[in-house]
Amino acid sequence: MATSAIAICVFLLFVGFVLVLSFYLGSRAKSAKGYFAAHGQVGWFVNGIAFAGDYLSAASFLGICGMIAFYGYDGFLYSIGFLAGWIVALFVIAEPIKRLGKFTFADALDSKFNSRGIKLSAAISTLIVSLFYLIPQMVGAGALVQPLLGLPYWIGVVIVGTVVITIVVTAGMVSTTWVQFIKGSMLVIFCAILTVAILNRGFSSWVDTETVTGTGNDRVITKFTGLVPSGPLGPIEFLRKFNESTLVVEKINKPDPAHPEQPKTTRTMVKGSDMLLPGASPTFAGVRSPLLSKKLDFISLMLALFCGTASLPHILIRYYTVKDAASARKSTVVGIAAIGFFYILTLFIGLGAMVGGPLNPDSNMAAPLLARTFGELPFAVISAIAFTTVLGTVSGLILAASGAVAHDIMENFLKIQLHEHAKVGAAKWSAVVVGIIGMALGVVFQKLNVSFLVGWAFNVAASANLPALVMLLFWKRTTKYGITASIIVGLVTSLAWLLLSAPAYQFVYGFTAAEATAKAIAPFSQPGLVTIPLAFVVLVVVSLVTQPRVEEMATAKV
């Protein structure tokens, strides 16, 4: 965890390049269309890679690699859920939302109704989901800067917040798109290089050897304990060898207060085959648990990951940056290809971290510290790319949130007449406020794994946004009241469920694990299995009750 001069130089180079790019592109974002949607002139291939850059967040890189390193296949289940969600985006959302919208998610929902209720509820949902997704990005930023620059965690959060606010304020979607394109490209390329290095090194095993020289009183015993690599392995051979291996897990527990100099070390044996099965981590323990509540928890999380992708505001607004619906579909296909390839790489990076030497207690640092075993330069590059990963995702989130405030709430809901320059100015001030709030939340939630936090964001997004969007596109009897009620019910129930769950009691309110389980009101921790269907039912019921009269429909047609 010692600081590295090379790492600092590479880090500053990356950040400096991103800022220069943002200032250079700032001249192209004077109008609202330029600021929020890059004038709709982004090419489909660039937008597809930008999709990957936007989506492959700190959770996808740091969190998933860390979970695989600590728990094996369970971390990869997140990858499967994240990738599967793009099927919904491709076949359900991509082309229709491009045709319906202008700048924001609320534009699409309100395209047929001109309802202030839809505008306000959709804007609030966008703000809350964006803030929930901001938290793990800030946590990942702080975890990265701490070993990279030798600075306290909170300073890392402030650094990323300040840089991202600068990116969004200077050029909006134009700079955000190119930052995400460059970041997505570099992330996939350098993770592929790291994976090749892992396979080339193979498994590293701890070997204890003794060398005896001399005889009698002149005898010298030299002891050596170290990691010895097995040599090059192919991808399939690597997985096969891992499956057949036995892993030694050594944990240094807190020492007895009476003897602080003697920490207790425990050593356990784990079969590699067990780590390639789901259920090793607390998050997915329900797969192996006989308890129904645990199994429902697992199903609920996977449902939220599958439904949440097409509901994330910063993903939806990216469809407005291309010129037509066909380009929206093509960019989604490119995004799926890049994201899918990257998630395959995370499996080898995570397992490589598990068998490549001692793991740092902070699971979010597994991938960068694995890179460090290959030298300071790989560590510096991977850390800088991971930091740029945070920059790209956070800038997209803040841009979506600022659009909700300036475009949806101020202009459309409050009917404040803003000219182009004033609307862009309001969006920039909103970006500053949202960024500051995100920094504060990132400091508060420091101890949580970023993938776990992203699961919360996906639950809220899937519950509040997806039912309204799907029913608007595919059920002609959907009404503005049904959409508004669905968003509010999905948002409130998912938030309430999460805040009344055992993880919230343990990690947010500070109770012990046993106390949290006893006090938690929610029967299981992931709400999606209940709140997503509930939002659909509410939309259908309210829409049926509020069907327009025949006279009103005739008047509307005239």
ChimeraX attribute file (.defattr): number of C-alpha atoms within 10 A of each C-alpha:
attribute: neighborCount
match mode: 1-to-1
recipient: residues
	/A:1	12
	/A:2	8
	/A:3	15
	/A:4	16
	/A:5	13
	/A:6	16
	/A:7	22
	/A:8	17
	/A:9	14
	/A:10	19
	/A:11	22
	/A:12	13
	/A:13	12
	/A:14	16
	/A:15	18
	/A:16	13
	/A:17	11
	/A:18	24
	/A:19	18
	/A:20	13
	/A:21	19
	/A:22	23
	/A:23	16
	/A:24	13
	/A:25	19
	/A:26	21
	/A:27	12
	/A:28	18
	/A:29	22
	/A:30	16
	/A:31	17
	/A:32	22
	/A:33	18
	/A:34	21
	/A:35	29
	/A:36	28
	/A:37	25
	/A:38	25
	/A:39	19
	/A:40	20
	/A:41	15
	/A:42	22
	/A:43	15
	/A:44	24
	/A:45	19
	/A:46	20
	/A:47	28
	/A:48	30
	/A:49	29
	/A:50	31
	/A:51	29
	/A:52	30
	/A:53	33
	/A:54	30
	/A:55	25
	/A:56	27
	/A:57	28
	/A:58	30
	/A:59	29
	/A:60	24
	/A:61	30
	/A:62	31
	/A:63	30
	/A:64	32
	/A:65	34
	/A:66	33
	/A:67	30
	/A:68	29
	/A:69	30
	/A:70	24
	/A:71	25
	/A:72	27
	/A:73	24
	/A:74	24
	/A:75	27
	/A:76	23
	/A:77	18
	/A:78	26
	/A:79	25
	/A:80	16
	/A:81	19
	/A:82	26
	/A:83	20
	/A:84	19
	/A:85	21
	/A:86	25
	/A:87	18
	/A:88	18
	/A:89	24
	/A:90	19
	/A:91	12
	/A:92	16
	/A:93	22
	/A:94	24
	/A:95	20
	/A:96	17
	/A:97	24
	/A:98	25
	/A:99	15
	/A:100	17
	/A:101	19
	/A:102	20
	/A:103	27
	/A:104	28
	/A:105	30
	/A:106	28
	/A:107	23
	/A:108	23
	/A:109	27
	/A:110	21
	/A:111	15
	/A:112	12
	/A:113	11
	/A:114	14
	/A:115	17
	/A:116	18
	/A:117	16
	/A:118	27
	/A:119	24
	/A:120	21
	/A:121	23
	/A:122	31
	/A:123	28
	/A:124	21
	/A:125	26
	/A:126	29
	/A:127	22
	/A:128	18
	/A:129	28
	/A:130	25
	/A:131	22
	/A:132	23
	/A:133	28
	/A:134	29
	/A:135	27
	/A:136	31
	/A:137	34
	/A:138	32
	/A:139	31
	/A:140	32
	/A:141	31
	/A:142	27
	/A:143	24
	/A:144	26
	/A:145	25
	/A:146	19
	/A:147	21
	/A:148	24
	/A:149	18
	/A:150	15
	/A:151	14
	/A:152	13
	/A:153	20
	/A:154	21
	/A:155	16
	/A:156	27
	/A:157	27
	/A:158	21
	/A:159	15
	/A:160	26
	/A:161	28
	/A:162	15
	/A:163	18
	/A:164	28
	/A:165	25
	/A:166	19
	/A:167	29
	/A:168	28
	/A:169	27
	/A:170	25
	/A:171	25
	/A:172	33
	/A:173	31
	/A:174	28
	/A:175	29
	/A:176	30
	/A:177	26
	/A:178	22
	/A:179	28
	/A:180	30
	/A:181	23
	/A:182	19
	/A:183	29
	/A:184	29
	/A:185	17
	/A:186	19
	/A:187	24
	/A:188	22
	/A:189	13
	/A:190	15
	/A:191	21
	/A:192	19
	/A:193	13
	/A:194	22
	/A:195	22
	/A:196	19
	/A:197	16
	/A:198	26
	/A:199	20
	/A:200	17
	/A:201	18
	/A:202	24
	/A:203	25
	/A:204	18
	/A:205	16
	/A:206	15
	/A:207	10
	/A:208	10
	/A:209	10
	/A:210	10
	/A:211	9
	/A:212	10
	/A:213	11
	/A:214	9
	/A:215	8
	/A:216	7
	/A:217	6
	/A:218	8
	/A:219	10
	/A:220	12
	/A:221	11
	/A:222	10
	/A:223	10
	/A:224	11
	/A:225	10
	/A:226	12
	/A:227	15
	/A:228	14
	/A:229	14
	/A:230	13
	/A:231	12
	/A:232	16
	/A:233	17
	/A:234	12
	/A:235	15
	/A:236	9
	/A:237	13
	/A:238	19
	/A:239	18
	/A:240	13
	/A:241	15
	/A:242	21
	/A:243	16
	/A:244	12
	/A:245	15
	/A:246	14
	/A:247	16
	/A:248	14
	/A:249	14
	/A:250	13
	/A:251	14
	/A:252	10
	/A:253	11
	/A:254	11
	/A:255	13
	/A:256	11
	/A:257	9
	/A:258	7
	/A:259	8
	/A:260	10
	/A:261	9
	/A:262	12
	/A:263	13
	/A:264	12
	/A:265	11
	/A:266	10
	/A:267	10
	/A:268	9
	/A:269	10
	/A:270	13
	/A:271	14
	/A:272	19
	/A:273	17
	/A:274	16
	/A:275	22
	/A:276	19
	/A:277	15
	/A:278	19
	/A:279	20
	/A:280	20
	/A:281	18
	/A:282	10
	/A:283	20
	/A:284	22
	/A:285	18
	/A:286	21
	/A:287	20
	/A:288	13
	/A:289	12
	/A:290	10
	/A:291	11
	/A:292	11
	/A:293	14
	/A:294	22
	/A:295	17
	/A:296	20
	/A:297	23
	/A:298	20
	/A:299	17
	/A:300	22
	/A:301	24
	/A:302	26
	/A:303	22
	/A:304	28
	/A:305	29
	/A:306	25
	/A:307	29
	/A:308	28
	/A:309	26
	/A:310	27
	/A:311	30
	/A:312	26
	/A:313	27
	/A:314	28
	/A:315	21
	/A:316	23
	/A:317	26
	/A:318	29
	/A:319	34
	/A:320	27
	/A:321	27
	/A:322	24
	/A:323	16
	/A:324	16
	/A:325	17
	/A:326	14
	/A:327	22
	/A:328	28
	/A:329	23
	/A:330	19
	/A:331	27
	/A:332	27
	/A:333	21
	/A:334	20
	/A:335	26
	/A:336	23
	/A:337	15
	/A:338	21
	/A:339	26
	/A:340	18
	/A:341	12
	/A:342	22
	/A:343	23
	/A:344	15
	/A:345	20
	/A:346	26
	/A:347	23
	/A:348	24
	/A:349	31
	/A:350	30
	/A:351	28
	/A:352	29
	/A:353	27
	/A:354	26
	/A:355	21
	/A:356	25
	/A:357	17
	/A:358	14
	/A:359	20
	/A:360	15
	/A:361	11
	/A:362	12
	/A:363	21
	/A:364	28
	/A:365	23
	/A:366	29
	/A:367	29
	/A:368	27
	/A:369	25
	/A:370	27
	/A:371	26
	/A:372	18
	/A:373	13
	/A:374	14
	/A:375	11
	/A:376	16
	/A:377	16
	/A:378	21
	/A:379	23
	/A:380	24
	/A:381	23
	/A:382	25
	/A:383	28
	/A:384	26
	/A:385	25
	/A:386	25
	/A:387	26
	/A:388	29
	/A:389	31
	/A:390	32
	/A:391	30
	/A:392	32
	/A:393	30
	/A:394	33
	/A:395	32
	/A:396	29
	/A:397	30
	/A:398	30
	/A:399	32
	/A:400	30
	/A:401	31
	/A:402	30
	/A:403	31
	/A:404	30
	/A:405	25
	/A:406	25
	/A:407	28
	/A:408	27
	/A:409	22
	/A:410	19
	/A:411	16
	/A:412	20
	/A:413	19
	/A:414	13
	/A:415	12
	/A:416	13
	/A:417	11
	/A:418	15
	/A:419	12
	/A:420	13
	/A:421	11
	/A:422	14
	/A:423	21
	/A:424	26
	/A:425	17
	/A:426	17
	/A:427	28
	/A:428	25
	/A:429	16
	/A:430	22
	/A:431	28
	/A:432	20
	/A:433	15
	/A:434	23
	/A:435	30
	/A:436	16
	/A:437	15
	/A:438	27
	/A:439	25
	/A:440	16
	/A:441	19
	/A:442	28
	/A:443	19
	/A:444	14
	/A:445	17
	/A:446	20
	/A:447	13
	/A:448	21
	/A:449	21
	/A:450	29
	/A:451	27
	/A:452	17
	/A:453	20
	/A:454	24
	/A:455	24
	/A:456	24
	/A:457	27
	/A:458	28
	/A:459	32
	/A:460	34
	/A:461	34
	/A:462	29
	/A:463	35
	/A:464	35
	/A:465	32
	/A:466	25
	/A:467	26
	/A:468	29
	/A:469	22
	/A:470	17
	/A:471	19
	/A:472	22
	/A:473	16
	/A:474	10
	/A:475	10
	/A:476	8
	/A:477	15
	/A:478	21
	/A:479	23
	/A:480	25
	/A:481	19
	/A:482	27
	/A:483	31
	/A:484	25
	/A:485	24
	/A:486	29
	/A:487	27
	/A:488	20
	/A:489	20
	/A:490	30
	/A:491	27
	/A:492	15
	/A:493	21
	/A:494	26
	/A:495	20
	/A:496	12
	/A:497	23
	/A:498	22
	/A:499	19
	/A:500	19
	/A:501	21
	/A:502	28
	/A:503	23
	/A:504	17
	/A:505	22
	/A:506	18
	/A:507	16
	/A:508	14
	/A:509	12
	/A:510	12
	/A:511	16
	/A:512	13
	/A:513	13
	/A:514	10
	/A:515	13
	/A:516	20
	/A:517	18
	/A:518	11
	/A:519	14
	/A:520	19
	/A:521	16
	/A:522	16
	/A:523	16
	/A:524	22
	/A:525	25
	/A:526	30
	/A:527	27
	/A:528	32
	/A:529	19
	/A:530	16
	/A:531	26
	/A:532	29
	/A:533	14
	/A:534	18
	/A:535	28
	/A:536	24
	/A:537	15
	/A:538	21
	/A:539	27
	/A:540	23
	/A:541	14
	/A:542	19
	/A:543	20
	/A:544	15
	/A:545	12
	/A:546	15
	/A:547	15
	/A:548	13
	/A:549	9
	/A:550	9
	/A:551	9
	/A:552	10
	/A:553	11
	/A:554	10
	/A:555	9
	/A:556	8
	/A:557	7
	/A:558	6
